[in-house]
Amino acid sequence: MVVPRAALPSSEQIELTHGDQAAVVTELGAGLRAYAAAGRDVLDGYREDELASSGRGQLLIPWPNRIQDGVYEHDGRHYQLDLSEPARSNAIHGLVRWSSWSIAEQASDRVVLEHVLRPRPGYPFTLELRVEYALSDDGLGVAVGATNAGPDAAPYGAGAHPYLALGPGGVDETVLQVPARTVLEADERGIPVGSSPVAEELDFRSPRTVGATRLDHCFTDLERDEDAIARVAVGETTLWADANFPYLMVFTGDGLPDVERRSLAVEPMTCAPNAFRSGAGLIRLEPGETHEGIWGITPGKVG
């Protein structure tokens, strides 16, 4: 049901239930504030009287991660975005995290929210956005879609920023498996400068304890099952993503006191960081064209 709490920092709280699972989606940013199963937190979320911090549970559209200097070129034109990460002189995590979304469809175990991203300086394109959160016996599924409603082709990317809850040992004692063959190398601003095969402390193809490893890395070249699904195992919880999400950011939260090594962010992304400049995974969305990707979480024992 919808709890009319428009005065809260994240506005209305949309509560979903299915069996022993419960999730809360927010009207602000269409974010995932909470997710629990069998009485255990699957997501490291935030309280309803708090504003989302450290990107927790937010949708990252029309680009995930960073754009260097907020500058890019598209079809021969130069664009400048606001520097939403001023300390590193980057534009970060898109334009809809703090926007109001509207409920288009609703049931006890699912909700569809929509938002129209209007043209603005730095991104003069119109996108009709849609996200569906649905609980089932298999866990939580999230379908993210965008349609170009404008007259010109638009650069586009999407991502999500869930932090998965861990046991009392936090990141250090968590067993992690990431089915990636390649990791992007980034500079001190978080901008990719190259790539290499995973090796040593960044090779999580076989499950192992994270230990003291600090992760803020984008992985790609993902191994997938027969349904083209890539699965990241975090303890007994699994985050999965379809082939429309060829990149995964994994972040141990170092440097952010509210999440630092307490939980693990696993971020499905349709493109690489800085894709508006590098073109790595960037989607060219033609007028009238729609792109959709699906990811989700299969809960396991947490704690």
C-alpha positions in Angstrom: 0.0 0.0 0.0 1.0 3.6 -0.3 1.7 5.4 3.0 0.9 9.1 2.5 4.1 10.5 4.0 4.8 13.2 1.4 6.5 15.4 4.1 9.3 12.8 4.6 12.7 13.4 3.0 12.0 10.6 0.4 8.3 11.5 0.2 5.7 8.7 -0.1 6.8 5.2 1.0 5.4 2.4 -1.2 5.4 -0.9 0.8 5.5 -4.2 -1.1 5.1 -7.6 0.5 5.2 -11.2 -0.7 5.3 -14.1 1.7 8.1 -13.3 4.2 9.6 -10.6 2.0 9.0 -6.9 2.4 10.4 -3.9 0.4 10.0 -0.1 0.5 10.2 2.0 -2.6 10.3 5.8 -2.4 8.5 8.3 -4.5 11.6 10.5 -4.5 13.9 9.1 -7.1 12.0 5.8 -7.3 14.6 4.4 -5.0 14.7 1.1 -3.1 14.9 2.2 0.6 14.5 -1.2 2.3 14.3 -4.9 1.5 14.1 -7.8 4.0 13.3 -11.5 3.9 12.4 -13.8 6.7 12.9 -11.0 9.2 16.5 -10.2 8.0 17.7 -7.2 6.2 18.8 -8.0 2.7 19.5 -4.4 1.8 21.5 -1.9 3.9 18.9 0.8 3.5 18.0 3.9 5.5 15.2 5.1 7.7 12.1 6.8 6.4 13.1 10.0 8.2 16.5 10.1 6.5 17.6 11.3 3.0 19.4 8.6 1.0 23.1 8.9 1.5 26.1 7.4 -0.4 23.7 6.6 -3.3 21.9 4.0 -1.2 19.2 2.2 -3.3 19.1 5.0 -5.9 18.5 4.8 -9.7 21.3 6.2 -11.8 19.8 7.6 -15.0 20.8 8.8 -17.7 24.3 7.8 -16.7 25.7 5.7 -13.8 28.9 6.6 -12.0 31.0 9.6 -13.3 31.5 11.9 -16.3 34.9 13.5 -16.2 34.6 17.3 -15.8 30.9 16.9 -16.7 31.9 17.4 -20.3 31.0 15.3 -23.3 30.3 15.6 -27.0 27.4 14.1 -28.8 26.7 14.3 -32.6 29.2 17.1 -33.0 27.9 19.2 -30.1 29.6 20.1 -26.9 27.8 19.7 -23.5 28.6 20.8 -20.0 26.8 19.2 -17.0 26.7 20.5 -13.5 29.6 19.1 -11.4 27.6 17.1 -8.8 30.8 15.6 -7.4 32.7 18.9 -7.0 35.6 17.5 -5.0 36.6 15.4 -8.0 35.3 17.8 -10.7 32.9 15.1 -12.0 29.2 14.8 -12.8 28.0 11.8 -10.9 25.1 9.3 -11.0 22.7 11.0 -13.5 19.8 13.4 -13.1 16.8 11.6 -11.5 18.0 10.7 -8.0 16.2 13.6 -6.4 13.2 13.9 -8.8 9.6 13.0 -8.0 8.2 9.9 -9.8 4.6 9.0 -10.1 2.9 5.6 -9.5 1.5 4.2 -12.8 0.6 0.6 -11.6 0.4 -0.9 -8.2 -0.4 -4.1 -6.4 0.6 -5.6 -3.0 3.7 -7.2 -4.4 4.7 -4.8 -7.2 4.7 -1.2 -8.3 5.5 0.7 -11.5 6.8 4.3 -11.3 7.3 6.7 -14.1 9.1 10.0 -14.7 9.7 12.3 -17.7 13.2 13.6 -17.8 12.8 17.0 -19.5 15.5 18.8 -21.5 17.9 20.9 -19.5 21.4 22.5 -19.9 23.9 19.8 -20.4 21.3 17.2 -21.4 18.8 18.6 -23.8 16.9 15.4 -24.4 13.5 14.0 -23.3 13.3 10.5 -21.8 10.2 8.8 -20.6 11.4 6.6 -17.7 9.8 3.6 -16.1 10.8 1.2 -13.3 9.0 -1.8 -12.0 9.8 -3.4 -8.6 8.3 -6.8 -8.1 8.5 -9.4 -5.3 8.1 -13.1 -6.1 9.1 -16.5 -4.7 12.5 -15.9 -6.4 13.1 -12.6 -4.6 13.1 -9.0 -5.9 13.1 -8.1 -9.6 13.7 -4.6 -11.0 13.0 -3.7 -14.6 14.3 -0.3 -15.7 13.2 1.2 -19.1 13.7 4.4 -21.0 12.0 5.7 -24.2 13.4 8.6 -26.2 10.4 11.0 -26.5 12.4 13.7 -28.2 13.3 14.5 -31.8 17.0 13.8 -31.5 19.1 10.7 -30.7 20.1 10.8 -27.0 23.1 9.3 -25.1 21.8 7.0 -22.4 23.0 4.7 -19.6 21.4 3.3 -16.5 22.4 1.8 -13.2 21.3 1.1 -9.7 23.1 1.5 -6.4 22.0 -1.1 -3.8 24.1 -1.9 -0.8 23.7 -5.5 0.3 23.6 -6.1 4.1 26.3 -8.3 5.6 26.9 -10.3 8.7 28.4 -8.9 11.9 31.9 -9.3 10.5 31.1 -6.8 7.7 33.0 -6.7 4.5 36.2 -8.3 5.9 34.5 -11.6 6.7 32.2 -11.7 3.7 32.6 -14.4 1.0 32.3 -12.8 -2.4 32.0 -14.2 -5.9 32.1 -11.9 -9.0 31.9 -13.7 -12.4 34.1 -11.1 -14.2 37.2 -11.7 -16.3 38.1 -8.0 -16.7 38.4 -5.1 -14.3 38.7 -1.4 -15.3 41.6 0.6 -13.9 40.7 4.0 -12.6 42.6 7.1 -11.6 42.2 9.0 -8.3 39.0 10.7 -9.7 37.3 7.4 -10.4 37.7 7.7 -14.2 38.8 4.6 -16.1 42.2 4.8 -17.7 42.5 1.2 -18.9 41.5 -2.4 -18.3 43.2 -5.7 -17.4 42.3 -9.3 -16.7 41.3 -9.8 -13.1 44.2 -11.1 -11.0 45.3 -11.6 -7.4 43.2 -9.5 -5.0 40.7 -8.5 -7.7 40.0 -12.0 -8.9 36.7 -13.1 -7.3 35.7 -15.6 -10.0 35.9 -18.3 -7.3 34.2 -17.4 -4.0 36.6 -16.2 -1.3 36.6 -13.9 1.7 37.1 -10.2 0.9 39.4 -9.6 3.8 41.3 -6.3 3.8 40.8 -5.7 0.0 39.4 -2.3 -0.8 37.0 -2.4 -3.7 35.7 0.6 -5.8 36.1 -1.2 -9.1 34.1 -1.7 -12.3 34.1 -5.3 -13.5 33.0 -6.5 -17.0 33.4 -9.4 -19.4 31.0 -11.2 -17.2 30.4 -14.9 -17.2 26.7 -15.7 -17.7 24.4 -18.8 -17.4 22.3 -20.2 -20.2 19.8 -17.4 -19.7 22.5 -14.8 -20.1 22.2 -13.9 -16.4 25.3 -12.8 -14.5 25.2 -13.5 -10.7 27.2 -12.0 -7.9 27.2 -13.9 -4.7 27.6 -11.9 -1.5 27.5 -14.4 1.3 24.3 -16.3 0.7 22.6 -13.4 -1.1 22.8 -13.1 -4.9 22.5 -10.0 -7.1 21.8 -10.9 -10.7 21.6 -8.9 -13.9 20.6 -9.6 -17.5 22.7 -9.0 -20.6 21.7 -5.4 -20.8 23.9 -4.8 -17.8 27.4 -5.7 -18.9 29.1 -3.8 -16.2 29.1 -4.2 -12.4 30.6 -1.8 -9.9 31.6 -3.3 -6.6 32.3 -0.9 -3.7 33.3 -1.7 -0.1 32.3 1.8 1.0 35.8 2.9 2.1 35.8 6.6 2.9 32.0 6.9 3.5 31.4 6.6 7.3 27.7 5.6 6.9 28.5 2.5 4.9 32.3 2.0 5.3 33.0 -1.8 5.2 29.6 -2.4 6.8 27.9 -3.3 3.6 28.8 -4.0 0.0 27.5 -2.0 -3.0 27.0 -4.1 -6.1 25.8 -1.8 -8.9 24.5 -3.2 -12.2 25.3 -0.7 -15.0 24.5 -0.6 -18.7 27.7 1.2 -19.5 31.1 1.9 -18.0 32.0 4.9 -15.9 32.7 8.0 -18.1 30.9 6.3 -21.0 29.5 9.6 -22.2 33.2 10.4 -23.1 34.7 7.0 -23.8 31.6 5.4 -25.5 32.2 2.2 -23.5 28.8 0.6 -23.4 27.0 3.9 -24.1 23.6 3.5 -25.6 22.5 5.7 -28.5 18.7 6.0 -28.0 17.1 7.0 -31.3 13.8 9.0 -31.3 11.0 6.6 -30.3 13.4 3.8 -29.3 13.1 2.0 -25.9 15.8 0.3 -23.9 15.1 -2.0 -20.9 17.3 -3.9 -18.5 16.4 -6.2 -15.6 18.3 -7.0 -12.4 17.3 -8.4 -9.1 18.2 -9.8 -5.7 17.7 -13.4 -4.5 17.8 -13.2 -0.7 19.8 -15.6 1.4 20.6 -15.8 5.0 22.0 -12.5 6.2 23.6 -12.0 9.6 
